Amino acid sequence: MKASDPTAKSILVVEDDRGLRLALTRLLAEDFNVDEAADGTEALARLQSHAYDLVLLDLGLPGLSGLDLLAQLPTESPSPRIVVMTADDTPATLLRAVRSRAWDYIVKPFPPATITDIVKKALAADGSLAIEVLSARPEWVELLVPCSLEIADRLQGFMMRLDADLPEAVRESVGYAFRELLCNAIEWGGKLDANRKVRIACLRARRMLVYRIADPGKGFTMDGLTHSAIHNAPDRPLDHVAVREDMGIRAGGFGIFMVRSMVDELLYNEAHNEVVFVKYLD
């Protein structure tokens, strides 16, 4: 099934469940040119003969699995954006998918509107913003990512999925701290230059989570953060707001202040271009 507009983006839906495959094809065909494949072998043949903009890929395929298919795709550009669909959202599976250049993932079952939003976001994203996986062990995840705020949104959901077994309150506090510190590293350390990289490590021990974020900048001094709430006197909690207005920077400045209240330990190196936070699990 295909949309009639020859200028529309092209999508390949790879799913062995016939009902779901047809439903996704009909849904996406309203806006895109859509082909379908029922297994990995058929999908590989289509990918070798046609240049798709995006592949919606089930991992649990018979024969040639989705992960095996990913491993056989060429690495050179241009290559299709891959959105993985899976009922197996264990850390090991998700890490293999990301290492194989999956742009995003969605856990089954999912509402139709969710897949439409993810597809549109994936197609609109900058395809050059690749995540490099340095370590893919569930207890030690290490990534190298471009200094782009677009990456921060993708990574927060991915990293929180790795901690899905933790209490919701812990996941929320860790997720907030991670995103805030990552955005600081990207915006202030990396100057929003996608050619520069931030190195991220997440270590999962029995009794604690440890996150480390290292940016490519020269660092900063706490005394110089007059635009941040951490610089305010206890009886003057909003002094930094006027400073930010004078500097012409976006509203905010509560990030590090809030992070300190949500994690158990927050440590910076001497230059303040690397930060570690710890969340105890006991």
C-alpha positions in Angstrom: 0.0 0.0 0.0 1.4 3.4 -0.9 0.4 7.0 -0.7 -0.2 8.7 -4.1 2.2 11.6 -3.5 5.6 10.7 -5.2 7.3 13.3 -3.1 6.3 11.8 0.2 8.8 10.1 2.5 9.1 6.3 2.1 8.7 3.9 4.9 9.2 0.1 5.2 7.1 -1.6 7.9 8.7 -4.9 8.9 6.4 -6.9 11.2 5.5 -10.6 11.2 2.1 -10.0 12.9 -0.1 -9.6 9.9 -2.8 -7.7 11.7 -0.4 -5.2 13.2 1.5 -4.9 10.0 -1.6 -4.0 8.0 -2.8 -1.6 10.7 0.5 0.3 10.7 0.7 0.3 6.9 -2.8 1.8 6.6 -2.2 4.3 9.3 1.1 5.6 7.8 -0.1 5.5 4.2 -2.1 8.6 4.9 1.1 10.7 4.9 3.8 8.5 3.5 4.7 6.0 0.8 4.6 2.7 2.6 5.9 -0.8 1.8 5.7 -3.8 4.1 7.6 -7.0 4.8 6.6 -10.0 6.9 10.1 -11.2 7.9 13.7 -10.2 7.9 14.6 -11.9 4.7 11.9 -10.1 2.7 12.8 -6.9 4.4 16.5 -7.3 3.5 15.6 -7.9 -0.1 13.5 -4.7 -0.2 16.2 -2.7 1.4 18.7 -3.8 -1.1 16.5 -2.7 -4.0 14.9 0.4 -2.7 16.2 3.5 -0.7 13.8 4.0 2.2 13.8 7.1 4.5 12.7 5.1 7.5 12.3 1.5 8.6 9.8 0.5 11.3 11.4 -2.7 12.5 10.0 -5.5 14.7 12.9 -7.2 16.5 11.1 -10.5 17.1 11.0 -11.7 13.5 11.1 -15.3 12.5 14.3 -16.5 10.8 16.4 -13.4 10.3 15.7 -11.4 13.4 15.4 -7.6 13.6 18.8 -7.3 15.3 20.4 -9.6 12.7 18.8 -7.5 10.0 20.3 -4.3 11.5 23.7 -5.9 11.5 23.5 -6.5 7.8 22.5 -3.0 6.8 25.2 -0.8 5.2 26.8 1.8 7.5 27.5 4.4 4.8 25.2 7.3 4.2 22.5 7.7 3.1 20.9 5.0 5.2 17.3 4.8 6.5 16.3 5.9 10.0 15.5 2.9 12.1 12.7 2.8 14.6 12.6 -0.4 16.5 9.4 -2.1 17.8 9.8 -4.7 20.5 8.1 -6.5 23.4 11.6 -7.3 24.7 12.7 -4.0 26.4 15.4 -5.6 28.5 18.6 -3.4 28.7 20.7 -5.9 26.7 18.2 -5.8 23.8 17.9 -2.0 23.8 21.6 -1.6 23.9 22.2 -3.9 21.0 19.6 -1.9 19.0 21.2 1.4 19.8 24.7 0.0 19.0 23.2 -1.1 15.6 22.2 2.5 14.9 18.6 2.3 15.8 17.3 5.9 16.0 14.5 5.2 18.5 12.4 2.4 19.9 8.9 1.8 21.0 7.7 -0.9 23.4 4.7 -3.1 22.4 1.8 -2.7 22.8 1.5 0.9 21.8 -1.4 3.2 20.8 -1.4 4.2 17.1 -0.9 7.9 17.8 2.4 7.1 19.5 4.0 5.5 16.4 2.8 8.3 14.2 4.5 10.9 16.4 7.7 8.9 16.6 7.9 8.4 12.9 7.3 12.1 12.2 9.9 13.1 14.7 12.5 10.6 13.4 12.0 11.8 9.8 12.4 15.5 10.9 15.5 14.9 13.0 19.1 15.6 11.9 20.3 12.3 10.5 24.0 13.1 11.3 23.4 13.0 15.0 24.7 9.5 15.7 25.1 8.0 19.1 28.4 6.1 19.5 28.1 3.2 22.0 31.5 2.6 23.8 30.2 0.1 26.3 26.9 -1.8 26.1 26.9 -3.9 29.3 23.7 -3.2 31.3 25.8 -2.5 34.4 28.1 -0.2 32.5 26.7 1.9 29.6 29.0 4.4 28.0 28.1 6.7 25.1 29.7 9.4 23.0 27.0 11.9 21.7 27.0 15.1 19.7 26.4 18.4 21.4 22.8 18.9 20.3 19.8 19.3 22.5 17.9 17.0 20.1 20.0 14.2 21.5 19.1 15.0 25.1 15.4 14.2 24.5 16.2 10.8 22.9 18.7 9.8 25.5 16.6 10.6 28.5 13.9 8.1 27.5 16.5 5.5 26.5 18.5 5.8 29.8 15.4 5.7 31.9 14.3 2.5 30.1 17.5 0.9 31.4 16.3 1.6 34.9 12.8 0.5 34.4 12.9 -1.9 37.4 13.5 0.9 39.9 10.7 2.7 41.8 9.1 5.5 39.8 10.2 8.2 42.2 13.9 7.1 41.8 13.5 7.0 38.0 12.0 10.5 37.9 14.7 12.1 40.1 17.5 10.4 38.2 15.9 11.3 34.8 15.6 14.9 35.8 19.2 15.1 37.0 20.6 13.3 34.0 18.7 15.5 31.5 19.6 18.8 33.3 23.3 18.0 33.6 23.4 16.7 30.0 21.7 19.8 28.6 24.2 22.0 30.6 27.1 20.0 29.1 25.7 20.3 25.6 24.8 24.0 25.8 27.6 25.5 27.9 30.4 23.0 27.5 29.8 22.0 23.9 28.4 25.4 22.8 25.6 23.5 20.8 28.2 22.4 18.3 27.2 19.0 17.0 30.8 18.4 15.9 31.8 18.3 19.5 31.0 15.3 21.8 29.8 14.7 25.3 30.9 11.4 27.0 28.3 9.8 29.2 28.7 6.8 31.5 26.0 5.1 33.6 27.1 2.5 36.1 24.6 0.3 37.8 25.8 -1.3 41.0 23.7 -3.3 43.5 23.2 -0.4 45.8 23.6 2.7 43.7 23.5 4.3 40.3 26.4 6.4 39.2 26.2 8.8 36.2 29.2 10.6 34.8 29.0 13.4 32.1 32.1 14.9 30.6 31.9 17.8 28.2 34.4 19.2 25.7 34.5 22.7 27.2 37.0 24.5 29.4 34.8 24.3 32.5 33.6 27.0 34.8 33.7 28.2 38.4 30.8 28.1 40.8 31.5 31.7 41.8 31.0 32.6 38.1 27.4 31.2 38.0 25.7 34.4 38.9 22.9 33.4 36.4 22.2 30.3 38.5 20.0 29.9 41.5 22.8 28.2 43.4 24.5 31.6 43.5 21.6 33.3 45.3 21.7 34.2 49.0 19.2 32.1 51.1 17.0 35.1 51.6 17.1 36.2 47.9 16.1 33.1 45.9 15.4 35.0 42.7 18.4 37.3 42.2 19.7 35.2 39.3 16.5 36.0 37.3 17.6 39.6 36.8 21.1 38.5 35.9 19.8 36.2 33.2 17.6 39.0 31.8 20.6 41.3 31.6 22.7 38.6 29.9 19.9 37.9 27.4 19.7 34.2 28.1 16.7 31.9 28.4 14.6 31.8 31.6 15.7 29.2 34.1 18.8 28.8 36.2 17.3 26.4 38.8 18.8 23.3 37.3 21.9 22.5 39.5 19.9 23.8 42.5 17.2 21.2 41.8 19.6 18.4 40.9 21.3 18.8 44.3 18.0 18.1 46.0 17.2 15.0 43.8 20.4 13.0 44.0 22.5 11.9 46.9 25.9 13.1 45.8 26.9 15.6 43.1 30.7 15.9 42.4 32.6 18.0 39.9 36.2 17.7 38.8 38.6 20.7 39.3 37.8 22.3 36.0 34.1 21.6 36.3 33.8 20.1 32.8 33.0 16.7 34.3 30.3 15.9 36.7 29.3 12.7 38.6 26.1 12.2 40.5 25.2 9.2 42.7 21.8 7.9 43.6 21.7 5.3 46.4 19.2 2.4 46.0 18.9 1.3 49.6 
